[in-house]
Amino acid sequence: MLSINWSDVINVLASVAPHLIAIGIALIVGIVVTVAVNTRTVRATSVRKLVHGETWLAVLVAAVVAVTLMLYGPLFSLLNNATAERHTLQESTVAAANDLGPRIQDEAITMLKNDDGALPLSAGNINVFGWASTNPVYGGTGSGALSDTYPTVSLIDGLEQAGFTVNQDLTDLYASYRADRPEVSLFAQDWTLPEVPTAQYGDDLIADAVDFSDTAVIVLARVGGEGADLPTDMKAEGVTYTNNSEDYEDYQAGEHFLQLSQTERDMIDLVTSNFENVTLVYNGANTFQLDFLDDYPQITSVLWCPPAGQAGFTSLGAVLAGDVNPSGKTSDTFVRDLTATPSFNNFGDFEFDNMDEFQIPEDDPFAANAVPTFVNYVEGIYIGYKFYETAADEGLIDYDEAVLYPFGYGLSYTTFSQEMGDVTYDSDGTISFDVTVTNTGDVAGKDVVEVYYNPPYTNGGIEKASANLVAFDKTDELAPGESQTLTVEFADEDMASYDENDAEAYVLEQGDYVVSINTDSHTVIDERTVTVDETIVYDESNPRSDDQVAATNQFDDAAGDVTYLSRADGFANYAEATAAPSTYSLADEYKANFENNGSYDPADHNNADDVMPTTGADNGIRLADLYGADYDDERWDDLLDQLTFDEMDTLIALGGYGTQAIDSIGKIALTDLDGPASLNNNFTGVGSVGFPSSTSFACTWNQDLAREFGEIIGDMAHDMDASGWYAPSMNLHRSAFGGRNFEYYSEDPLLTGTMAATEVAGARSRGVYSFMKHFALNDQETNRWSMLTTWSNEQAIREAYLKPFEMSVKDGGAQAVMSAYNYIGVTYAAAYAPLQQTVLRDEWGFNGMVLSDYFAGFGFQNADQMIRNGNDIMLSTTDVTNHVTDRSATSMIAMRNAAHNILYTAVNSYHYENGEPERTIPIWQTITWVAVGALALLTVGLEVVSIRRFIRRRREEGAIPVPSDE
């Protein structure tokens, strides 16, 4: 759950500064007048006292007016959120959530190694080594943090619930060494990895552990979070880390966060020298460098346990005990050397050296003095397994030397066979076949059917990977000997590649496509050949079946002058393409089009032919009248005509954690909640049950669980009186070092898109809209607030980075989007019309609202620019640069379109399904008006008393005759 930070406070103070200044001026005037009168320039006592009284009554009135304007102006949204009624989950919802969480983690835990059936372990005593055993990773940080509203099952709890008795002496050692996990938060990162130096174990402790049990489990963990990527060099400037011992360094220069520290290696040495069969549990969302396993044959079994949520560690105990048969599959490739990945040299901090004129001002609360930065997506489409499988086929790498565990890999306590039936290729383009899965072992379990295709590739032609996940499904739990037949179906256009150079469209090239069922991305079980007789170009005359408008080049300006990895001649340009940037200067042709708030003027973008739309009309349309109506229903025009500039501006500007009320059309205030694995109200402090991470969902490869999760998110939203969910997050694991990988799913766009779209559909079935995010190419945290220019080519953008969003719109029915902080090319993503308008709305047919990421008034966030290019509403609760300042016809048309998109999403939430909901007046407004009313009566009373006293004193002074009785 997010907390208040100083930048928020600074923004609030800045927004109320004019009102505070007005109060200050009134006080000064009051003092000056009082002093002046007291100098006896006014001799009459009655007049002096009258001036005193009237002056301070005027000061009081001025202060009340200023405070009221402050409350109903810049503080309006904040106060509404802060005083909202606390809605908590019903007991039935909590029970359902607590049931679902462990079921997800049951299938997320992935068994990477199990030599000689080392697992499951026998019930009884168990030694658990590693500080992380007492402080595991449940989720992430920032918006991904879990609430403490509901109980959390610890890793030790999970083992004990499964019937294990842990060595308490070891647990006490770790708990006493350090109780809290070092902070890796939005604004501060301490990457210290607490681990007890082996010198502190003592001979007796180890001897007692050997006597206690011959079973040893080692737990290692890594945490990530919003705001910072994991360090690629632990000795780099700015990396905070405290060694566990003064006798040695935990890391040497060039070593990274996802490899063993020296203290961890020493601990593993100690354990493996005393125990012959050791189980390693890795707890984290970022793939760990497990190359050290070759050095320790005593480590006979390895489990990957991604962040488990509040109840998921019950699953770890159950898997270790054999009560649950692991069925997880890796969502990412585990490589032996993370520094040798194609993206490694082009991930992180790269600052332009010729962009000082675009420097963000020093008073910016988040990114003071920042200059534009960049990141080159040099690997193109060859992300994760798509590179390793293709590079191996081309002879660039030795696969076994490069890859330890492939994408889609996972072991079971049983064995399965899969039989691929005949493939049918229908005239409508549908490819289908059956796969019969049989449990050939002696333990019940689930298996995953993974379907890949290898397309025909022409040297130097359209870039194509030799392995591409195209479909997957998961069986029910099969008893020993039981079979289940799954039908696989996909369209031939799903195998099309985007040709950015010639056709500038998706193209399904003529030739043989090898369709296979695999145990993982590398291991083929069986395959068939599908022949495409002639090349199909999906251009404007022949769009893909689910496109509203055919896709064509929109991102040429986002490619920059980067050299992208190519398969041509066996990846002949690998060294050149994957090298670190050779220049840090932005070419003049791109620099000329770079904009931020210092260079953007809305007047430069006005259209003189635009006609001012109607505002403030009296058409009698209520928002509830349009529940379920088409986006293009003519009544929308009548409703939008009724809106005033101020109503549209408030709706657009103050969209932080909800949408504002518009009384004139019956629009009530709606609440949106944060959190990829839960729902958190950052103002009331109420949170929901926290679920396993998005990476966990990807490791399940189970769409049914994703749908259940979306549905329970919807149910929890009902209980918490929320309409929207700031999730799911569907950027890719471009690098293992991504700080937000726990919040994203996978390195693969299809796996990511399938899980995300299914969650979106589940929430929508409950009338809750999901903000798919971060749209788009926001795959690293480093410099995310520093005008991060992302360079990528059109093919990679469409085939990889946009694919999950596309699926969420087309398959999941997404109704809302959260845009990203980064630039795409030289344009802020939230103000990039090719993305927010052309692709999202025109090509994909999206109808709904686009919300900015947190709007703090960064030096590149500008409401005027954003609404004109497709970003409708600002995630802000205070007044910064989130208000529309231009009142031209061009601007008013953009505001009208934005209001349409916001209102269309709002009215189709469950709050309107039974007609117009009642408006609830926030308690602070009631208190304010009662207070203002009381102060008004007090002021009138004081004024009456003041005048009467003045008249009485003047009579006493003889200035006013005393009235006679006659």
N, C-alpha and C positions, 0 to 999 in steps of 0.2 A: 504494500500500500504506500502510495506516495505521501510525503510529508511536506510541510511548509519549509521553504528555503528562503535565504536572504534575497534572492533575486525577485521572488514573489513579493516580498515585503517592499523592496525598492520600487517595483512597478506600482503597487498600491499607493505608496506615498506620493509617487510622481503623479498619479492620476487624480489624487485629492488635493494636490498642492494648491491649485487656484482657489479652492474653497477655504483651505486653511489660511491662505494669504488674505482672503477677503475678511475672515474673522479677525485676523491680526490687525488689518488696517482699521476695522471698526473699533477694536480695542484702543488702538493708538489715537484715533480721532476722539474717542470718548475721554481718554486721559488728557489730551491737549485741550479740549473744550473745558474740562473740569478745572484744569490748572489756570487757564485763561480767565475763567469766571472768578476763580478764587483770588486773583490779583486785585480784586475790587474795582476792576474797570466797570463792573456792574455794581453799583452801590446798594441797590435795594436788595435786602435779604430775600424777600419773596421771589424776586426775579432770579437771583442766583440759585435758589433752591429749585425753582421750576426748571431752569436750564439743566441743573444736575439731573433731576429726575427724568426729563425728556431725553436728555442725551443717553443715559444708560438704558432707558426703555428702547431707544433706537438701536443701541448696541445689541440688546437682547434680541430684538426682532431680526436684525441683520444676521446674528449668529444662528438663530433658528432657521431662517431662510437658507443660509449657506449649508448648514448641516442637513436640512431636508433635501436640498439640491444634490448634495454629496451622496446621501443615502439612495436617492432615486436616480442618480446618475452613475458615476464610476463604481460605486459599491453595490449597485442594485443586484447584479448577478451573484456576486460573492455572498451577499447576505441571504439571498434566496437559497443558495446551496448550503450555507452554513447553518441555517435555521430549519432546514427541511425536516420533516417528521422522520424519525428513525424507524425504518421498516426492516424487520428481521425475518429469517427463514422460518417457515412452519416446521414442526417436528417431522411431519411426513416427508418433506423435501430434504431435510437433513438426513433422514434415514436412507432415502433413495440415493443421495449423493455419497454417503458413506459406504453404500453397497457398490456403487459404480466405480469409485476411485480404485480400490484394490483389484477389481476385475480388469481395469485398464492396465494396471501395473503388472498383473499376472502375465499378461501377454506382451508387455513391453520389455521385461527382463530378457536379455539375450545371452544365450550360452555360447561363448566363443571357443572354449576349449574344454574337453572332458576326457582326458587320457585314461584308458583302462577303466572307464565307468567310475571315476573318482567321486562323482556326484550321482545321486544325492547322498548326503551325509546321514549317518545314523543318529538318532535322537540321543541326547545326553549332554555331557560336558563338552564345551567348545571354548577354545582360546581365540579371542578376537583382537587382532593387532591393528594398530594405526589410529592416530588421533582422530581421523575422520569418522571412526566408528562411534564416537561420542558427539560428533558435530557434523552430521552428513548434510548433503545438499537436497533440500526439499523442492526448491523452485529456482527463481532468479531474483534479481534486485530491480529497483526502480518500479515501473508499472507492473512488472512481473512478480513482485513480492507477494507473499501470501499473508492473509489476515491472521491475527492471533485469536480471533473470536471463538474458534472451535479447537478441540484438543488435537494434538499432533502425535502420531505414532512415531517414536524414534526408531533408529535402526536396531538398537539393543532391544527395545520393546518388541519389534517384529520378530527377532530371533527367539525371544522368550515365549512369545505367543505360539510359536511353532514347536515348542517343546524342548528347546535347547536351554541349557544352563551355562551362562557365560562366566568366564573367569573374572570375578569382581575385582580382583587385585589389579588386573590390567586395565579394566574400565576405570577404576579409581585413579590409576596413574595418569591416564589421558585427561580425565575430567579435572584433575588438580593441576595439570600442566597449563592448561588454558581453558577457560569455560566458554568463551565467546569466539565466534569465527571472526577473523579480521574483516574490517569493513570494505566491501567492494560495492559502493553505492553510486548514485547518479552523479555526485559531485566530489567524491573522494574515493580513492582506491588504494587499499593496503593489500598487496599481493602476497603477504607473508603466509607461508604454509607451516603452521605449527606442527611439529613432530618431535616427539621425545628423543633426544640423542641417545644412542645405544649405551653410552657410559652411565646413564641414569637408570637403566633397567636393573642392574645388579645381578649377580650370579644366582642368588636365592630366588629372585622373582622368576627367572627363566627355568631354573630347576623345578620350582613349584608348578610352573605352567606345564612342563613336560609330564610331571606326575598327575596334574589335573586332567589332562587329555592329550591324546596323540593327534587330535584334530586342530588345525590352525587355519584361520581365515584372516587375510590381510585386506584392509579397506583403504583405498586411496580415493580422493575426491578432488574435483576442481569446480569452482563456481564462476559464473559469469553474470553480467548484468547490463542494464541500460546505461549508456554514457561512456563506456570504455571497452575497447577490445582487449583480449588477453595478450600479455606481453610476448613479443617474438624474440626479445633479447632482455633477459632479466637484469642485465647490467646497463641498460640504456638509460639515458638521462630522463628523469621524471618517474622512473619506476620505484615505488616504495616497497621495500622488502627488508625484513629483519631476520638475520640468520638465527638458527636454533642453537648455535654454539659459537663461542669466541675462538675455537680451535681450528675452524675451517669455514670455507664459504659454501653455502648451499648450492650456489650456481656460479658458473664461470661465464665470462663474456661470451656472448653468442648462443648461450643455452636459453631455452624458452620455457614458458610456464607449463606446457603440456608434455614435459618429460620429467623424469624423476629428479627430485632434489637429492643432494648428497645424504641428507638425514634419512630420507625415504629409502634410498638404496642401502644405507647402512642397516636400517631396520629390516629390510628384506633379506640382507645377508645374514642377520642374526636369526631370523625366523627359519630360513631355509637350511641353516646349519644345524638346527635343532629338531626340525620336523621334516619327514620324508614326503608327506602328501599335504600340499598347501593349496588352498583356494584363494584366488585373488578376486576381489570385488572392486570394480571401478564404478564410482558414483559421480556422474557428471554428464552434461549434454554435449560437450565438445570432445570429439574423438581424441583419445589419448595416444601418445606414441608408446606402443607396447613392444618395441624392438628388444627390450631387455629380457623378455620371456625366454629367448634363446639361451640366456646365461643361467637360467634357473630351471633345470629339469624337475626340481622338486615342486614347482608350481604346476600341478597337474590339471587344474581346472580354473577357468576364468569366466566370470559373469560381468556383463555390462548392465548396470542398474541406473538408467537415466533418472533425473530428479523426480522424486516419487510422490510429491504432493503431501497432503496431511495424513493420509492413511495408507499410502502405498508401500511402506516398508514392511507391512504385514506380508506382502507378496514375496519379498526377499527371503524371509524366514521360511515361507511355504515352499518356495522353489528349492532352497537348500535342503529342506527336509524331504523333498519328493512329494509333498502333498499337492503341488502344482507342477505340471510338466511344462517347462519353458517352451514358448513358441514364438518368441521375438525374433525378428530379423533386422540386421543392421540397416539404419537409415542413411549411413555414410560409409565411405571406404576407410578402413583403418590401414594407414600406410606405415612403413618402417621408419621413414624419415620425413617429418613434416616440413623441414626446410627445403626439401627437394620437390615440393608440389609446384605446379605451373603458376599458381597465384602468389606464391610466398614473397617474391621480390616486389610485388605490386599490390601489397595490402598494407595499409597503415598511413603514416604521416608524410605527405608530400605537399610542400607549400610553393606556390608560384613565386618567382623572384622578380616579377615585373608587374605586379598588380597593386602597388601601394596606394594608388589613387582610389581603390575600392575598399580600403581598410575600414573596418567597423569602428565607430567612435568609441572613445575610452569610457563613456558612461553607459555603454551597453551592459546590462546585468549578467549576461551569459557569455558573450564572446567579445569582450572589450579588446580593441586593437587587433582583432583577428583579420588576416588577409585571406583571400581565396586560396583554397587548396584543391588537390585533385587526386584521383585514383584511376588507374588504367586497368580495365577488365581485359587484359591482353590475351587470356586463354580462349576468348570467344565462346563457342559452344562446348568446348572440351573441359567440362566441369566434372570433378569427381571421377566416378567410374567410367564415364564416357571418354575421358582422356586415357585412363590406364588400360582399358580394354582395346582401344584403338591403337594406342602407342605400342602395345604388345603385338598386335596384329601386323603393324608396320615395321616391327623390328627395332623400334627406338629404345625399348626397355626390356629387361628381363622381368617378367611379371612377378615371379615368386620372390625376387630380390626387392621389388618395389612395394608389393602389397602383402600385408599380413592376413587381413580378413576382408574379403570383397564386400561390396554393396549387396544387400539382400541376403547376407549370410547369417545362419543361426542353427545351432544344434538342438537336439531333443533327447529325452530319455527313451524314446522309442525310434523306430525307423519307418520310413514311408516309401512307397513306390508311386510313381505317377505315369499314367499311360495317356498318350496324346492321340486323339481320334483324328479322323480325316478332316481336312480343312476345306471349308466351303467358301468360295469367293463369288458372291452374288452380283447380279448386274447392277444393283443399286450401290455397290461399293462396300457392302458389309462382308467382313471376314469373320467366320465363326468356326468353332470346333469344341469338342468336349474333352475334358481332362478327368480321368478317373483316378482318384487318390485312394490308396489302400494303406491302412496301418499294418505294417508287416512285423511289428515288434510285439512286446508283451505289456506295454503300458499305454493307457488311453492318452490321446494327445491331438493337437491341431497342426495342420500343415498349411503352407502358403503356396499357391500356384503363381509363379512369376513368368510373365510372357514378355519376351524381347524380340526385336526385329533387327536384322542387319541389312541395310539397304544397299543397292548397287552404287558403287562410287567410281567416278571418273577422276583420274589424277588431274589436279588443278581445277576441277569443277566445283560444284556446290559443296561446301563443307558438310561432312556427314560422319557421325560416330558409328563404329561397327557394332555397338550394343546400345539399344535404346528400350527402356521399359515402356511398354505400350498398354499393358493391362495386368491386373492382378486380382486375386480373390483368396479368401481364407476359408478353410473347411470348418465345419462344426467339430466338436470333440468326437473323435472316432475311437471306438473301443478296439482292442486288438483284433485284427482280422476284418474289421469293418471297412467298407468302401463308401465313397461319396463321389458322385459325378458332378462336376462344375462345368457350366457352359461359358466359354470365353467368346466375347463378341466385341469387335471394334471396326471402325470405318477405315477404308484404305487411305482416306485423306489424313488420318491420324499419323500416317507414315510419311507425309509430305514434308519437304524441307523448304525453308525460306530462301529464295534466291534473291539476294539484295543487289546483285550486280547486273544481271541481264533482264530476266522477266520482271523483277521487282514485285514478286508475288510468291505465294506458296506454289510449289511445283512437286508433283509426284512423277518422278522420272521413270521412263520405260526400263524394264529389266526385272531381274529376279530378286525378290525380297525373302530372306530366310527368316521364318518365324519359328521361335524355339520356346520350349518350356525349360526353365533353369532352376537349379537349387539356389543360385545366386547369379550375379551379373557375369561371372566367369565360367561357371560350370553348367554345361548343357546336358539336359536329360534326353531330349528328343527334339527333332526339328522337322519342318516342312517348308517347301518353297512355294511362294505365291508369286505368280508372274503377272506383271503389269504390261499389257501389250503395247500401249502407246503412252507417251508423256501427256500428263494432264496439267494444265496451267490454271490455277484458280484466280483468274483475273476478274476485271469488272464485268465481263460477260459470263463468267462462270465462277461465282464466289463459292467458298466452302458452304456446306449445307447449313451451318449454324452461324454464318456471318450475315449481318444486316447489309453490310457493304463490304466488298472485297478488300482484303488487306493489301496495301501497297506501301512503298517506302515513305516513312514519316520521320525517321530518326537519322537521316544522313548527316545532320549537323552534330549528332552525338558521337560520331566515330572519331572526330578529331584527326590528328596526324599520327595515330598510334599504329604500330605494327602488330597485327593480330596473328595468333598461332594458326598455322595452316597444316593440313594433312598432306599437302602436296609434296611429292618426292620423299615420302616417309618422314614428315615433319622436319624438313630440311631447315626451316627457319626457327627451330625450337630455341636455340641459344639466344638468337637475336630477339625473338618475341617475348621470351620470359625473363629477360634481363631487367634489372632495376632501371627506372627512368634515366635517360641520358640527358634530358633537358628539363628544366623547371620553369621555362618561359612559355607563356601563352602566345601563340602566333597572332599577329596583328589582325588577320581576317576573322578570328574568333573573338579577340579582345574587343573589337569594334561593336560587337553585339552583346557583350556582357552587361548585365544590369543588376543593380541592387537599389536600395532606397536613396542612395546618394546620386543616382543617375536617372532614376525613373520619374517621368512626368506624365501623368495620365493624359494631359492635353495633347501630347505628341501622338497619342494613339486614338484620338477621337475621329469619328466618321461624320463629316459635315452633312451627309445625306440621311443620317439617322433622325427619326421623328420622335419627339418626346411622347412617351406612353402616358396613358391616363392614370391618374392617381386620385385617391380619396373619393371615388364614386360611391353612390348609394344603391347597390344592386341587390341587396338583401340575401346574398349567398353566404352560407355558413360553411366552415371547413368540413364539418361532419357530413355535409351533403355530398362530398366527393370521396367518401370512403369506398374503396373498391372500384372507383371510376378509372377509365383509361387515362394515361398520362396526357393524351391529346384531347380529352373531352373538352368541348367548347365552353363548358361552365368554368373551366380554369381561368379563361380570359376575364370573365365577369368577376370572379373572386379577386384576381390579381389587380384588376382596375380599382378595387376598393382600398388597396393598401396605400399608405402615405409613405413619403420618403423616410420619415423617422421610424415608422414601423418596420420597414424593410431593413434599414440600417441597423436597428437594434437586433433584429433576427439574425442578420449576417454577422455582426461584430461580436456578439456575446453568445457564442455557441459552446463554451467550455462546460463539459459534463452535462449537457442538456440543451434543449432549445427553448427560447423565450416564449412567453404568452403574448398573444395579440387578441385583446378582448373584443375588438370590433368584428372579428370573424369567428370567434369561438375557439381560438387556438389556445389550449392550455399549455402551461410549462411542462415539458417532459424531461426526464432524467436519463442520462447515459452514464454507464459505469465502466470502470477500467479493469484491466487484468486479463491476460491470455489464458490463465488456468483457473480463474475464479471471477467473482464480481466484487469490486471494492468501491465503496463510496468514500472518497478521500475527505469529504467534509463532515459527514455524520460519524465517520469512523466505523460504520457497519461493513462487515465483509462476509462473504459466503464461504462455504467449504472450498478448500483449495485442492485442485486436481493435479495429477501428474503433468509434466511438461509437454509441450508440443512435440518435442523429440521423442518422448515416450509414446505418444499416439502414432507417430510414424513407424516406430519399431514394432508396433502391434500388427501393422499391415491389415487392420480390421476396420472396415468401413462401418460396420454395425455399431462398434463402440464409439466411433466418431459421431454418428448420428445420435446415439443415446446422450452423448456429452452435449451436443447442441441443444437437444431437447431439455436436458436438465438445466442448462444455462437459461433457457427460456422460462422454465418453471421457477428458478431462483429469481429471475428478473421480475416475474409477476409478484412474488412474495416481497421483493424489495422495491416495488413500485417503479421499476425502470423500464424504459422502452428500447434502449440501445446498448450495445456491447462493443467496447473498443477492442475488437479482436474478430477473427483470428489474424495473427501475423504470419505472412507467407512469403517473406523474402527467403533467399536460399542460403544454405551453408556453403557459400563460395569458398570460405576458408575455415579451417578448424578453429581459428583464433577469434572468430566472430563473437563479440561480447554478448550478443543477443541470440546465440544459437539455441539456447534453451527455449526461446519463445518462437523460433522458427522450426520447421519440421525436418528438413532433409536437404541433401545436395541435389536431389532429383526433382524436376518440376512436376512430373506426373504424380509421383507419390505425394508430394506436397499439395498439389492442386486437388487431388482426390480427397485427401483427409480434410483440407480446409473447406472445400465446397460442400462436403457432407455435413460438417459442423454448421456452416451457414444455413443450409437447408433445414437442419434440425431446429435451430433457433427460430427460423422464419415460420416453421410450422406452429410455433407458439405465439406468433405475432410480434416477435422481437427482431429488430434489424441489427445486423452485424456490420461493423466498420472494418472491412478487410483492409489490411495495412502491411507495410508502409509503401505506398504506391508512388514510385517504384525505384528499383535499383538502389535500395538503401540497405546494403548487405554488410556494412561495417559501421561501427560506432565512432571510430576515430574521426575527429573533425566534423562530426555530423551537424554542428552549429556554426561551422566556419566556411560557409559557402563552398561545400565540397562538390567539385565538378567531377561527375562520373562520366568517363569515356567508355563507350561500348559500341559494338557494331549492330546493325539492324537485325541480323540473323540471330545473334545471341540474345538480344533484347526480346525478340518475339518468341523464339523457341524455348528459352530458359526463363528469363526473369519475369516476363509478363504472363507466362502460361498459367501459373496457379491463380492469378487474378482473373484471367480469362475464363478459366474453368469455374471459378466461384460465381462469376456473373451468369454464364451460360447454363451451368449445371446446378449451381447452388441457389440461384435467384437472389444474389446479393443486392441490397437496397441502399447501402451506404459504403463509403470509402474514406479512409484516412490517408491523405497525401503524405509525402516524405519531405525531410529537411534538405536533402541533397539537391544539387543542380544536375540536370541531364544535359550534357553539353554545357552551354553557357547560360542556361535558363533554369531558374528555380523550378523544381519539379511541380510544385503546387500552382505555378503560373505557366506551365508548359502546355499550350493548347494541343499540340499533336498527341500528347498522352491523355490529358483530361477531357478533351472534346472529341478529337477525331477517332482515336482508337477505342477509348472507353465507351463513348456514347454512340458514335456513328457506326463503327465496325461491330462492336459487341452488342449494341442495343441496350446499354445500361440506362435505367431511369431511376434517379435517386440523387442523394446529396453527397458531395465531396467535402470533407472536413479537413482543415489543416491539422498538422501535428501541433503540439503545444505552441500557442502563439504568445511569445514573450516580448514581441516587439523587436525581434532580431533585426539587424541592419539590412536584411533582405526580405522581410515579411511586410507586404503592403497590400491592404485589402483592395485598393483600386485595381492593381495589376492582377490580383488573384481572381477576382470575380469575373473579369473580362476573359479569362482563359480557362475557366471551368472549375475553380475551387470556390464552392458556394458559401462556406461558413467557417468562421475562425474559432479554434479551440482556445478561447480566451474568456476570462472572467473579469478582466480589468480593462481600462481604456489605455491603449498604447497606439500602435499604427493599424489597429484592426477596424477602424471606422472608415467608411467611404467619405472621401472629401470632395470628390468631383461630382457636380450635379448636371453634367451635360446629358444630352439624350443618349449618347453611347453608354454612359455610366448607368443611367436609369434603366436602360434595356437590360444591361448586365445584372443589375440588382433584381429586376423583375424575374429574370431567368433563374437566378440563384434562389429567390424566394419560392418560386415554383418547385424547384428541386427539393428544397428543405421541407416544404409543406406536403409535397407528395409522399415523401418518406414518412413524415410524422403521422399523417392521417391514416396511413396503412399499417400503423402499429395496433396492437390489441386494445389500446386505450380508447380507440374510436369504433370498435367493432359493434358496440351496442348503442351507437348514437353519440351525440355531443356529451362529453363528460362534464361533470360539475367542476367549476374552477375553485381551487382551494387558495384562500388568501394566506400568504406566509405570515407567521406570527409576528415577525418583526414589523411588518407593515401595519398590522393592527396596533401594536404597541406604539409605533411612531405616530400614527394619527391620533391616538388617545393622548399621547404626550403633547403633540402640537395643539390639539384642542384645549387641553388643560392650560398650556402656556398662553394660548390666545385669550382664554378667559381671564387668566392671571394678569396679562398685559392690559386688557380692557379695564379690569378692576383697579390696577395700579394707576392707570391713566385717569380714571374717575377720582380716585383718592388724591392724586397729584393736583388736579385742577381745583378740587374743593379746598385743599390746603392753600393753594396759591390765592384763591379768592379770599379765604379767611385772613391770610397774612396781609394781603393788600388792604383789606378793611382796617386791620389793626394799625397799619401804617398811614391810614387816612387817604390812601390813593383811590379807594372806592368807597363811596358813601354807604353808610349802613341803611338798609331799607327801613322806612317807617312802618309803624303798625297800621297807618291809615291807608 
